[in-house]
Amino acid sequence: MFKKILNTLIDTPVLTSIFLIDLAVLLLHKPPFLFSLLMLGGLGAMFMYYGQKLALFKL
Protein backbone atom coordinates (compact mmCIF):
# COMPACT_ATOMS: atom_id res chain seq x y z
CA MET A 1 0.00 0.00 0.00
CA PHE A 2 2.79 2.44 0.90
CA LYS A 3 4.62 1.58 -2.33
CA LYS A 4 1.48 2.38 -4.37
CA ILE A 5 1.13 5.79 -2.67
CA LEU A 6 4.82 6.59 -3.17
CA ASN A 7 4.71 5.57 -6.85
CA THR A 8 1.65 7.76 -7.44
CA LEU A 9 3.34 10.75 -5.80
CA ILE A 10 6.47 10.22 -7.90
CA ASP A 11 4.43 9.87 -11.11
CA THR A 12 2.86 13.32 -10.64
CA PRO A 13 5.72 15.55 -9.44
CA VAL A 14 4.04 18.90 -10.14
CA LEU A 15 0.89 18.03 -8.19
CA THR A 16 2.93 16.49 -5.40
CA SER A 17 5.06 19.61 -4.99
CA ILE A 18 1.97 21.87 -5.03
CA PHE A 19 0.31 19.57 -2.49
CA LEU A 20 3.32 19.63 -0.14
CA ILE A 21 3.85 23.39 -0.42
CA ASP A 22 0.14 24.06 0.13
CA LEU A 23 0.08 21.81 3.18
CA ALA A 24 3.25 23.36 4.63
CA VAL A 25 1.98 26.93 4.18
CA LEU A 26 -1.33 26.10 5.84
CA LEU A 27 0.33 24.30 8.75
CA LEU A 28 3.35 26.52 9.40
CA HIS A 29 2.14 30.03 8.49
CA LYS A 30 -0.92 32.13 9.18
CA PRO A 31 -2.11 33.27 5.72
CA PRO A 32 -5.01 35.73 5.37
CA PHE A 33 -8.46 34.20 5.80
CA LEU A 34 -9.64 34.31 2.16
CA PHE A 35 -6.30 33.05 0.87
CA SER A 36 -6.36 30.18 3.37
CA LEU A 37 -9.89 29.26 2.23
CA LEU A 38 -8.69 29.19 -1.36
CA MET A 39 -5.69 27.05 -0.42
CA LEU A 40 -7.88 24.72 1.65
CA GLY A 41 -10.19 24.27 -1.34
CA GLY A 42 -7.21 23.41 -3.54
CA LEU A 43 -5.95 20.98 -0.93
CA GLY A 44 -9.37 19.31 -0.78
CA ALA A 45 -9.42 19.00 -4.58
CA MET A 46 -5.99 17.37 -4.54
CA PHE A 47 -7.11 14.97 -1.79
CA MET A 48 -10.05 13.94 -3.95
CA TYR A 49 -7.83 13.55 -7.02
CA TYR A 50 -5.31 11.39 -5.21
CA GLY A 51 -8.08 9.40 -3.55
CA GLN A 52 -9.64 8.64 -6.92
CA LYS A 53 -6.30 7.86 -8.53
CA LEU A 54 -5.10 5.56 -5.74
CA ALA A 55 -8.41 3.78 -4.95
CA LEU A 56 -6.79 1.99 -2.01
CA PHE A 57 -10.00 0.41 -0.76
CA LYS A 58 -11.97 -1.37 -3.47
CA LEU A 59 -15.53 -2.21 -2.43
Sequence and secondary structure as in RCSB ss.txt:
>XXXX:A:sequence
MFKKILNTLIDTPVLTSIFLIDLAVLLLHKPPFLFSLLMLGGLGAMFMYYGQKLALFKL
>XXXX:A:secstr
 HHHHHHHHHH HHHHHHHHHHHHHHHHS   HHHHHHHHHHHHHHHHHHHHHH  S  
